[in-house]
Amino acid sequence: MESLEKIREFRLKKLENLKKLGINPYPGKVLRTHNNQEALEEFNKLLKKRITLAGRICSIREHGGSTFFDIEDGFAQIQAYLKKDEVGEKNYRIFLDNVDIGDFLQLGGFLFKTKKGEKTIKVREWKILTKSLLPIPSKWYGLEDVEERFRKRYLDLILNKGIKEKFIQRSQIIKKIRKFLDENGFLEVETPILQTIAGGAKAKPFKTHLNALDLDLYLRIAPELYLKRLLVGGMERVYEMGRNFRNEGMDREHNPEFTMLEFYAAYWDYEKMMDFTEKLLKSLDKKIFAKKIKRVEYEKIVGKNEEKDVFAQIKEPTFVINHPTEISPLSKRLENNPQKVARFQLIVRGLEIANGFSELNDPVDQRQRFEAQEKERKAGSQETHPYDEDFIEALEYGMPPAAGIGIGIDRLAVLLTDSKTLREIILFPTMRPKKTEK
């Protein structure tokens, strides 16, 4: 088997040959009348019409004076038939000598069916759109290394059609969520990613520096405190879906940058938020969320055990509710038990999918909790909520009673696409550069 470098050198020579023939191997204009799927679905309608298709060559089969090859675009794969008598000996020879699997072509011609009944385009003229210099790995033997799949997602998408379908499904999930929230009166907003105080969650942030103001800033770990400021300003229902960044460990449930949905509703409490969240999830998958989601007290299910160990054992969708106050610095206390807060976590198949609560809107209580968190920070804890004086000032102007929730879109996509890890449904997950690996 030839090395990649040898193949690349050989293809570079073909590239130069094309240029010497006056052919631009990377033209800027494409004249495509139909995509491959349209050509296949509208076959009878297009039979006597000249059409132009475009796509990547994924196989070539030469038979003397004629060649069959398959081209694939973003929609479907179609067979092409190139005959020396149709395109002329010169053009046919240029094709055989200079075109490889992996190249992109524009094909002009007419549709027909082969003797075996396969829908095919008979090529009258062809034009190279992109000359590839490296070969696509074999569909049977290429990219067996899982790590390599994630590093070279572009090849993974070419070789594994099921992967592409997962990302299409992920996109559809996001569209459905936005539609559901929009139809229920929520307004999509944008809040700062660069923040002077990384608040809204207990997590270690990434730090950066703004030269223009000579100011240290943090990539946000959550948009929560800014969304609550909007409640103060009179926006009753708001949501934001975007990237958050946490400088923490990496595993099947965690990636340093991830997509989070947060939404807040004035005059709701955590029970109404749980009901609404259940409706949202049922609209996405009626099978997983077929039954009413059960609710279990945090103290009863976790007790003195490690939270993560307990959650890992929960398989059926479960709301774990009413957490201890000391681990929930932004949640409202239960009126009948101030040692607990009106909070819930949604656990499904061992994954924490969502975290929500009745929002704390008492500025005095919030200040005291921030002060307690600050003491923990000074004692050495790296995952405490920072003291945010500006947020407390906003609360002092008055925030209506409200409930809010954060839903991890990546984890939700893992669940709904039946994947095993976050890296499977993040197009380009964070990975150590190959050259620095030991």
DRENTOR-434386 format. One line per field, with one value per residue (C-alpha): residue in one letter; x, y, z. Coordinates in Angstrom, 3 decimals. Layout:
<recs>
res: a, ...
east: X, ...
north: Y, ...
up: Z, ...
</recs>
This chain:
<recs>
res: m, e, s, l, e, k, i, r, e, f, r, l, k, k, l, e, n, l, k, k, l, g, i, n, p, y, p, g, k, v, l, r, t, h, n, n, q, e, a, l, e, e, f, n, k, l, l, k, k, r, i, t, l, a, g, r, i, c, s, i, r, e, h, g, g, s, t, f, f, d, i, e, d, g, f, a, q, i, q, a, y, l, k, k, d, e, v, g, e, k, n, y, r, i, f, l, d, n, v, d, i, g, d, f, l, q, l, g, g, f, l, f, k, t, k, k, g, e, k, t, i, k, v, r, e, w, k, i, l, t, k, s, l, l, p, i, p, s, k, w, y, g, l, e, d, v, e, e, r, f, r, k, r, y, l, d, l, i, l, n, k, g, i, k, e, k, f, i, q, r, s, q, i, i, k, k, i, r, k, f, l, d, e, n, g, f, l, e, v, e, t, p, i, l, q, t, i, a, g, g, a, k, a, k, p, f, k, t, h, l, n, a, l, d, l, d, l, y, l, r, i, a, p, e, l, y, l, k, r, l, l, v, g, g, m, e, r, v, y, e, m, g, r, n, f, r, n, e, g, m, d, r, e, h, n, p, e, f, t, m, l, e, f, y, a, a, y, w, d, y, e, k, m, m, d, f, t, e, k, l, l, k, s, l, d, k, k, i, f, a, k, k, i, k, r, v, e, y, e, k, i, v, g, k, n, e, e, k, d, v, f, a, q, i, k, e, p, t, f, v, i, n, h, p, t, e, i, s, p, l, s, k, r, l, e, n, n, p, q, k, v, a, r, f, q, l, i, v, r, g, l, e, i, a, n, g, f, s, e, l, n, d, p, v, d, q, r, q, r, f, e, a, q, e, k, e, r, k, a, g, s, q, e, t, h, p, y, d, e, d, f, i, e, a, l, e, y, g, m, p, p, a, a, g, i, g, i, g, i, d, r, l, a, v, l, l, t, d, s, k, t, l, r, e, i, i, l, f, p, t, m, r, p, k, k, t, e, k
east: 0.000, 1.349, 2.019, -0.129, 2.833, 3.410, -0.268, -0.182, 2.877, 1.153, -1.986, 0.037, 1.422, -2.151, -2.942, -0.071, -1.176, -4.624, -3.126, -0.877, -3.983, -5.503, -7.991, -8.590, -8.781, -10.502, -12.990, -15.198, -18.460, -20.725, -23.731, -25.917, -29.552, -30.539, -29.121, -28.784, -31.868, -34.019, -32.617, -33.577, -36.993, -38.006, -36.432, -39.433, -40.114, -36.481, -35.892, -35.662, -34.220, -30.553, -29.527, -26.347, -25.302, -22.297, -20.663, -17.721, -16.631, -16.921, -16.172, -14.919, -15.382, -13.629, -14.758, -12.583, -14.263, -16.714, -16.586, -19.204, -18.657, -20.739, -20.959, -22.327, -23.533, -25.063, -28.364, -27.823, -25.579, -26.159, -24.400, -22.773, -21.904, -19.038, -18.519, -15.597, -17.906, -20.095, -17.447, -14.690, -11.448, -9.455, -11.858, -12.236, -8.470, -8.142, -10.696, -8.944, -5.486, -6.279, -9.472, -9.510, -11.958, -12.489, -12.486, -15.537, -17.050, -19.786, -21.660, -23.935, -26.119, -29.345, -30.888, -31.496, -31.828, -29.210, -30.129, -30.130, -32.644, -30.287, -31.010, -27.943, -26.785, -25.230, -22.472, -22.163, -19.663, -17.778, -15.807, -13.533, -14.563, -12.005, -8.913, -8.322, -4.727, -5.339, -7.422, -10.611, -10.021, -11.739, -15.318, -14.522, -11.091, -10.655, -11.019, -11.328, -9.626, -12.377, -10.022, -9.190, -12.899, -13.305, -10.114, -11.038, -14.779, -14.850, -13.743, -16.079, -19.010, -17.959, -17.539, -20.296, -23.709, -25.245, -23.037, -24.365, -27.916, -27.165, -26.082, -29.109, -31.239, -29.377, -30.119, -33.794, -33.951, -32.656, -35.149, -38.048, -36.965, -36.817, -40.222, -41.764, -40.399, -41.337, -44.903, -45.151, -44.260, -40.532, -38.170, -34.746, -31.992, -28.201, -26.091, -22.321, -19.905, -17.029, -17.823, -16.032, -17.426, -18.023, -21.321, -24.447, -22.866, -20.204, -17.372, -13.813, -13.778, -11.391, -9.603, -8.672, -7.588, -9.093, -6.198, -8.369, -9.426, -6.479, -9.121, -9.168, -12.321, -13.784, -15.560, -19.012, -19.824, -23.561, -25.814, -28.071, -27.337, -27.749, -31.037, -32.301, -31.342, -33.726, -36.519, -35.756, -36.050, -39.555, -38.925, -41.191, -40.121, -36.630, -34.335, -30.827, -29.190, -25.450, -21.966, -20.701, -17.131, -15.893, -12.267, -13.007, -12.429, -13.388, -15.377, -18.446, -20.624, -18.313, -16.635, -14.915, -17.194, -20.795, -24.223, -26.659, -30.266, -31.500, -34.960, -36.772, -40.408, -41.690, -44.536, -43.733, -42.407, -40.305, -43.347, -44.796, -41.349, -41.165, -44.586, -43.563, -40.224, -42.032, -44.261, -41.204, -39.443, -42.542, -42.714, -39.172, -39.510, -42.806, -41.159, -38.490, -40.846, -44.027, -44.819, -45.229, -41.816, -41.647, -40.423, -38.146, -36.783, -33.033, -32.531, -34.399, -32.515, -29.037, -28.821, -25.164, -24.064, -22.107, -24.550, -22.863, -22.898, -26.609, -27.521, -25.572, -28.028, -31.166, -32.425, -36.018, -36.674, -36.708, -36.978, -34.788, -36.228, -35.764, -31.991, -30.059, -29.701, -25.902, -25.369, -27.848, -26.778, -29.207, -32.391, -35.340, -35.835, -38.882, -41.312, -42.108, -38.467, -35.809, -32.999, -34.047, -34.587, -37.178, -34.849, -35.000, -32.584, -33.789, -31.879, -32.334, -30.201, -27.613, -27.264, -28.182, -30.204, -31.580, -31.270, -33.934, -35.446, -37.625, -35.271, -34.008, -35.206, -34.522, -31.433, -30.610, -30.642, -28.679, -26.003, -25.627, -25.250, -22.672, -20.745, -20.819, -19.563, -16.813, -15.601, -15.403, -13.421, -10.923, -10.586, -9.370, -12.472, -12.174, -15.839, -17.760, -20.106, -18.306, -19.615, -21.483, -22.365, -23.897, -26.324, -27.365, -27.983, -30.220, -32.190, -32.594, -34.598, -36.962, -37.160, -40.564, -41.056, -39.719, -38.505, -35.618, -33.928, -30.741, -30.830, -27.634, -28.268, -25.310, -26.489, -30.049, -28.761, -26.843, -30.109, -32.347, -29.891, -29.089, -25.388, -22.929, -20.782, -20.819, -18.006, -20.274, -22.712, -20.317, -18.966, -15.498, -14.990, -12.023, -9.002, -5.321, -3.338, -1.783, 1.757, 1.842, 0.508, 2.894
north: 0.000, 3.423, 5.966, 9.068, 11.206, 9.178, 9.467, 13.193, 13.644, 11.691, 13.816, 17.023, 15.980, 15.531, 18.990, 20.452, 18.519, 20.099, 23.556, 22.910, 21.928, 25.309, 23.779, 25.572, 22.783, 25.130, 27.284, 29.749, 29.286, 26.223, 25.789, 23.204, 22.890, 20.135, 18.301, 14.524, 13.831, 16.008, 14.206, 10.832, 11.851, 13.818, 11.291, 10.793, 14.509, 15.276, 12.388, 14.475, 17.587, 18.487, 18.872, 19.738, 17.957, 18.385, 16.330, 14.313, 11.152, 8.193, 5.332, 4.776, 1.710, 1.845, -0.411, 0.310, 3.126, 3.928, 4.600, 4.401, 6.434, 7.609, 11.183, 12.263, 15.668, 16.677, 15.036, 11.735, 9.582, 9.045, 7.000, 8.746, 7.259, 8.727, 7.434, 8.305, 8.675, 11.178, 13.511, 13.037, 11.114, 14.092, 14.890, 11.216, 10.799, 13.876, 12.328, 8.962, 10.474, 13.215, 12.526, 10.566, 9.377, 12.342, 14.984, 17.224, 17.401, 19.278, 17.022, 18.104, 15.547, 13.555, 11.016, 7.429, 3.942, 1.239, -2.326, -3.133, -0.330, 2.079, 5.780, 7.333, 10.572, 10.175, 12.772, 15.057, 17.376, 17.476, 20.070, 19.634, 21.748, 20.606, 18.451, 16.459, 15.749, 13.112, 9.938, 9.332, 6.364, 3.097, 2.886, -0.563, -0.073, 3.666, 5.603, 2.602, 4.665, 6.452, 9.280, 9.836, 10.074, 12.960, 14.709, 14.398, 14.810, 15.859, 12.325, 10.779, 12.570, 11.332, 7.721, 7.281, 8.429, 7.602, 10.276, 12.923, 11.874, 12.358, 15.945, 16.619, 15.267, 17.492, 20.538, 19.569, 19.206, 22.766, 24.098, 22.371, 23.767, 27.311, 26.886, 25.549, 28.438, 31.068, 29.717, 29.935, 33.613, 33.418, 35.964, 34.836, 37.172, 37.414, 38.131, 38.647, 35.764, 37.900, 38.732, 40.569, 38.066, 34.443, 33.815, 31.711, 28.379, 26.760, 26.156, 27.185, 29.694, 30.363, 33.686, 36.138, 39.775, 42.725, 44.890, 47.900, 48.351, 46.537, 44.373, 40.709, 38.951, 35.457, 33.311, 32.786, 29.656, 30.468, 33.336, 33.107, 36.357, 38.453, 36.754, 37.527, 41.164, 41.126, 39.930, 42.956, 45.091, 43.838, 41.065, 38.341, 35.326, 35.086, 32.369, 32.030, 29.123, 29.403, 28.265, 28.157, 27.442, 25.659, 24.867, 21.473, 17.791, 15.983, 12.749, 11.243, 13.950, 16.986, 19.073, 22.409, 24.268, 23.166, 24.331, 25.317, 26.455, 28.640, 30.137, 32.121, 32.954, 35.621, 34.624, 30.906, 28.612, 25.481, 23.199, 25.056, 24.998, 21.209, 20.811, 23.052, 21.270, 17.944, 19.249, 20.529, 17.172, 15.218, 17.399, 16.222, 12.510, 10.897, 7.500, 8.377, 10.758, 8.698, 8.457, 11.290, 12.101, 11.010, 13.386, 12.216, 14.178, 14.857, 13.903, 10.627, 9.491, 10.954, 11.191, 10.915, 9.229, 10.804, 12.614, 11.507, 7.840, 7.965, 9.813, 7.279, 4.592, 6.508, 5.188, 6.372, 10.141, 11.523, 14.968, 15.063, 17.906, 20.063, 20.275, 21.491, 25.285, 25.238, 23.631, 25.891, 29.542, 30.996, 29.081, 30.271, 28.591, 26.410, 28.388, 25.387, 24.272, 27.021, 24.430, 23.291, 25.107, 24.871, 23.209, 20.251, 18.267, 16.078, 12.797, 10.351, 7.240, 8.504, 11.909, 15.231, 16.796, 19.861, 21.939, 24.425, 26.220, 28.951, 31.905, 33.639, 37.252, 38.338, 40.605, 40.294, 36.496, 36.535, 38.785, 36.448, 33.410, 35.158, 36.034, 32.383, 31.346, 33.958, 32.451, 29.049, 30.573, 32.171, 28.832, 27.301, 26.109, 26.638, 25.993, 28.568, 31.227, 34.615, 37.642, 39.852, 43.243, 44.522, 41.586, 42.207, 45.861, 44.737, 42.529, 45.481, 47.253, 44.288, 41.059, 39.399, 35.855, 33.615, 30.163, 29.268, 26.239, 25.235, 22.334, 20.833, 20.592, 18.278, 15.820, 16.030, 15.250, 12.237, 10.966, 11.643, 10.317, 7.228, 8.118, 7.095, 10.199, 13.948, 13.690, 11.719, 14.610, 17.577, 18.153, 19.154, 18.117, 19.459, 17.163, 17.263, 18.221, 15.121, 16.503, 17.061, 13.635, 11.364
up: 0.000, -0.967, 1.753, 2.027, 1.059, -2.133, -3.055, -2.352, -4.607, -7.379, -7.104, -7.061, -10.452, -11.693, -10.337, -12.341, -15.429, -15.209, -14.919, -17.955, -19.905, -19.011, -16.584, -13.272, -10.649, -8.174, -10.149, -8.314, -10.216, -10.132, -12.420, -10.659, -11.686, -9.244, -6.269, -6.469, -4.389, -6.665, -9.713, -8.239, -6.917, -10.042, -12.407, -14.723, -14.932, -15.820, -18.258, -21.431, -19.848, -19.679, -16.045, -14.193, -11.000, -8.711, -5.996, -4.740, -6.550, -4.179, -6.584, -10.151, -12.388, -15.763, -18.635, -21.685, -23.598, -20.824, -17.105, -14.380, -11.228, -8.290, -7.073, -3.738, -2.613, 0.708, -0.203, -2.027, -4.186, -7.913, -10.582, -13.563, -16.938, -18.964, -22.508, -24.767, -27.782, -25.912, -24.460, -26.998, -26.697, -25.361, -22.514, -21.715, -21.480, -19.250, -16.921, -16.717, -16.263, -13.758, -11.824, -8.529, -5.936, -3.610, -6.370, -6.838, -10.329, -12.135, -14.583, -17.410, -19.185, -19.284, -16.924, -17.967, -16.465, -16.935, -17.906, -14.196, -13.623, -11.835, -12.239, -13.827, -15.440, -18.892, -18.921, -21.958, -20.326, -17.069, -15.135, -12.159, -9.153, -6.581, -7.014, -3.823, -2.823, -0.152, -0.569, 1.370, 3.732, 2.882, 4.120, 5.469, 6.967, 7.458, 10.712, 12.992, 15.716, 17.661, 18.619, 14.954, 14.152, 16.564, 15.413, 11.743, 11.931, 8.264, 7.299, 9.863, 8.206, 4.758, 5.828, 8.424, 7.258, 10.635, 12.220, 9.862, 10.727, 14.431, 13.846, 11.682, 14.537, 17.016, 14.856, 14.655, 18.452, 18.848, 16.299, 18.087, 21.469, 20.093, 18.440, 21.676, 23.764, 21.175, 20.991, 24.796, 24.960, 25.662, 24.106, 22.926, 24.140, 24.109, 27.168, 27.543, 27.036, 28.326, 31.959, 34.753, 37.267, 36.270, 38.048, 37.720, 38.649, 40.797, 38.339, 37.558, 34.658, 31.794, 32.190, 29.435, 29.145, 27.276, 26.111, 25.228, 28.867, 30.473, 32.125, 33.140, 31.980, 32.193, 29.617, 31.032, 32.953, 32.816, 31.623, 34.704, 36.499, 33.354, 32.496, 35.998, 35.508, 32.548, 34.872, 37.043, 33.895, 33.154, 30.621, 32.004, 29.922, 28.451, 27.166, 25.817, 24.047, 23.652, 24.539, 28.110, 29.193, 32.313, 33.065, 34.561, 33.899, 30.692, 30.555, 28.880, 30.469, 30.337, 27.644, 28.472, 26.029, 25.792, 24.681, 27.404, 27.303, 30.154, 30.427, 33.126, 33.730, 36.109, 38.457, 38.153, 40.858, 40.508, 40.403, 37.425, 35.812, 36.250, 34.612, 31.713, 31.284, 31.125, 28.315, 26.453, 26.705, 25.656, 22.529, 21.691, 22.468, 23.455, 23.958, 26.547, 28.338, 27.890, 31.608, 34.061, 35.503, 39.127, 41.840, 44.646, 47.629, 47.448, 51.098, 50.619, 47.522, 48.159, 51.938, 53.010, 49.796, 46.952, 44.679, 41.451, 42.528, 43.314, 40.107, 38.026, 39.170, 38.129, 34.787, 34.446, 34.088, 37.650, 39.201, 42.317, 44.399, 47.508, 47.961, 51.020, 51.089, 51.440, 48.024, 46.200, 46.600, 44.025, 44.928, 47.003, 50.394, 51.006, 53.149, 55.346, 55.644, 55.246, 55.418, 51.962, 48.688, 45.920, 43.432, 41.072, 38.942, 36.084, 35.868, 32.982, 32.413, 34.855, 33.160, 34.739, 31.934, 33.715, 36.874, 37.911, 40.860, 42.234, 41.947, 45.048, 44.836, 48.454, 48.178, 51.898, 51.790, 48.514, 50.027, 53.015, 50.751, 48.588, 51.747, 52.840, 49.395, 49.623, 52.901, 51.205, 48.343, 50.696, 52.460, 49.196, 47.332, 43.564, 42.799, 44.792, 43.513, 43.365, 45.208, 42.713, 44.178, 40.937, 40.848, 44.454, 43.598, 40.732, 43.159, 45.512, 42.805, 42.941, 40.943, 40.615, 41.901, 39.148, 38.210, 35.948, 34.457, 32.690, 30.217, 28.850, 25.115, 24.542, 27.196, 25.925, 22.422, 23.795, 25.248, 22.250, 19.626, 21.705, 21.858, 24.536, 25.129, 24.572, 22.049, 19.725, 19.353, 19.479, 15.985, 17.144, 20.795, 22.724, 22.369, 23.138, 20.007, 18.532, 18.388, 22.168, 23.116, 25.014
</recs>
